[in-house]
Every structure is written in C-alpha cells, then in structure tokens.
Amino acid sequence: FLTGKAEERLSFDIQREIAEALGYHDHPGLSAVERFMKHYFLVAKDVGDLTRIFCSALEDQQAKDAPGISGVISRFRNRVRKIPGTLDFVDDGGRIALASPDV
C-alpha cells in the first residue's frame, strides 16, 4: 500500500513507516522498527511452523500405497522404523519423528 504497487517484500525504506503506522514505539534497547521487525519475524516463524504441520498432515491423509506387489508388501510392514545410532528418534514413513512423547 505504501509503495503504490503490488509488493511482497518488506524493504528497509518502508519498515519505519509501517512500524509507526502499527503503533510501535521506541523502548530502551530497541527502536520501534527493531521491535516491529522482531515481532514480524516471530509471527512469520509461527506461520511457517503451522504451515509445515498442516502440510504434513495433508500429505499423510493423501498418501497412497505403492501400486503392485510392493504396495501389498508395504501394508504388512511396520511404517515406523528405528534409526540406527539413536533411541530418541524413528523413521515414520520417511519423516524423522520422536520415538515417544517423553523425548
């Protein structure tokens, strides 16, 4: 909006204006724009984490068995396998997962 065109980057020249428009103020040790950017990155990280969790759940729901004899065999095989050299993690269908909730 500030640049007057479609823009997906939060460039340095507009960060201060956005911080002011959103009500961020200077505090001892951090300027308003530093506080805004810190908050922005924390929220963006949360969004990325939730997106990965959501996509992982969708992939699990949409996973299809391999066709043919390998598909039949895979149904009888344990999907979760131990990872050599660790007791805390397992291979769960190609993803690293915790071996138990207590880890």
N, C-alpha and C positions, 0 to 999 in steps of 0.2 A: 504494500500500500504506500509506504513512504517513497519508494523509488518510482512509482507511477507505472510499473510494468510487472509482469509475472516474474517472480524471483524466488528461488528456493534456497538461496544462500543467505546467511546472516553475516554480512560483511562488517568489518571493523567500523566503517564510516557511518553505519546506521545503528550500531549496538547502543550507543549512548542515548540516542533519541528514543529508542524503544524502551530502554530501561527507565527513562524519565516518564514516558507515557504510561508505563505499567506501575508507576509509583515506587520504584526502588530509590532508596536514599543512601548517601554515604554513611558508613559506620566506621568507627575506629578500626583500622587494619584493612578494610575493604571498601573500595569505591562502589558507587551504585551500579556501574556497568559490570564490575567484577562479581558483585552479588547476583546480579541478573544472569550472567553467563554461567556462574556456578550452579544456580538453580536450574537453568535451562539444561545443562549437561546431565545433572542428576535425574531430571524428569525424562530426558531423551533416553538415558540408560535404562530407566524403568520401563519405558515404552518398548525399547528393543528387547529387553528380557521377557516381557509379557508376550511380545510378538513371537519370539522363538518358542516359548512354551505352547502357545496357541497353534503355531505351525507344526510343532512336533506332535501334538495331539491329533491334528487333522491328518498328518501323514500316517499315524498309527491306525486311524479309522479307515483310511483309504487303501492301506497296504493290501495287496493281493498276493495270494500264493503263486509261486512259480508254476508255470504250466508243465504238464507231463509228469514223468516219474519223479523228478526232483521235487515237485510240488507235493506229491503224495508222501514222499520220504520226509520232507520238512515238517509236515503236520505231526509226525510222530517224534520228531527230535525236540529236545528242550531248546527253547528260544534263548534262554539266559545261559550264558557260558562263563566260566571263571576266566579271569585274565591272569596269565602267569606272572608271578612276582608280586601280587597284591592280594590281600584278603578283603580290602575295603571296597573294591570296585568290581563290576561284572560287565560283560558284553551282552547287552539286551537288544538283540536284533540289529546289531551294527552300531549301537549307541553305547557310550560309557554311562553306566548308572551305578548308584550306590548299592552295595551288597545287602545292606539292611538299613532300616530307618535310624538306627542308633549311631551310624557312622557320622 
